[in-house]
Amino acid sequence: QAPLNEEGVWPRPLSSLGDVMTRLHQWILVLFLGSALAVKHGASKESAGILFISSPSYGKVSWIQIPAGSDDPIDFGSPKTLVNSGLMHPQGLAFDAKNSRLLVADPDVKHILAYEISYSSSGAPEVKSGPHLVCKGVESRWVSVDGDGDVIFSDEPENMILKVKAADVLGKPDGAPEILFNGGDLTQVSEPGGVAVDNSSVYWTNKHYGGLAGSVIKGTKSGTDVSGVDGAISVLAKNSEKSFGLCLASGNLFYSDSAKHVYGVHTDHGRAPEEVTNSLQNPRGCVAADDGRVFFADRGAGAVYSFANPSAAAMMTGTKMNKVFSQEDAFGVAFMQKYEEQGFAASIFQAATGSGDASLRGASDVVRGDLQARQSTGAWACNWIGIGPCALVQQSTQVISGHQPLFFAATMAAVFAVAILLSTLWTSTS
């Protein structure tokens, strides 16, 4: 019987060696079970998130898991198909983390589409529902989304930067999008390409007369309502006549041109743009991951490259580029932070102490349900062995099982066997 107090939560004082051995058995049992589940559920390599990649010529969108860690060369494996029907020429991608939606700009279908993403029981991303029509009748090649879920996109033939409010993303597909910036009124909108957005501003590239109109433009999120206000629109770069993909990375903007170049410019410092690399074949879309890496799709090379985002004070020229995986006709990319499934012992600790993130950004109902079931078991186990040991269990399993679950399982099995042996020797001499 477990040595619990009257409330059935905190362990009663250990008054005998027998109680000590009982408690030891309980601790080792939970460690052993935790190691077994670490083998079953733990990943062989930690994941920073999921990268989505569009391939226009193949009419599909794929995904690949991004290993966590530095930007050292590493084999990411091969992308897997997420969507291969209903699209004609998907190009720009964006992921709405707040609503777990993948947004796709397909200029041939002339729609902005949304797919609700969840995780399967195996931990792979899958389409939960969709495609949902966000906006129709727009020949958009690039799309972005802000933290509230507002969808921002460019319409190159109509020469506009447009927006669909978050509340209307799935509710008013027939409604006309809001015009933020109109090239008919503003010279700084000249066949716009890639778009990016932060809390206060919208950014876009121009594919026509970038040397005059601006290669990269910054405008307020309020759009043309304040276009006459000084500073509402500013030109950040004029070094490229024709620019394509654009992405934000901690105050830096990265963009590609029609040749082999990737450039970077800061959003606020007023410095001239810098060449990041000229070694790519046909760079297109880019995205920044939460761990500081920037991923660039190279359509010509059929590959995706990454580099570490330089700090605001660092030089961008000469930044090391790493090819991380191959993908034919890679064009647009989007990043989804992956909920890293926890070991059993970590779930025990979180359930008992009330710690952890209940929202589990980007996680599916399947994963949430699985975690809740394991936390229910974990709460019982923590009551059984006490909160203090749970902290030790959580720390040890999180550090060890996350990297070498098989080694951890073998170690715990050995410890369990030694504990049984010691208990047997103690019993025989008492």
Summary of the structure (lengths in Angstrom):
residues: 430
radius of gyration: 26.3
end to end distance: 19.8
largest distance: 94.0
contacts: 1520
relative contact order: 0.15
helix: 25%
strand: 33%
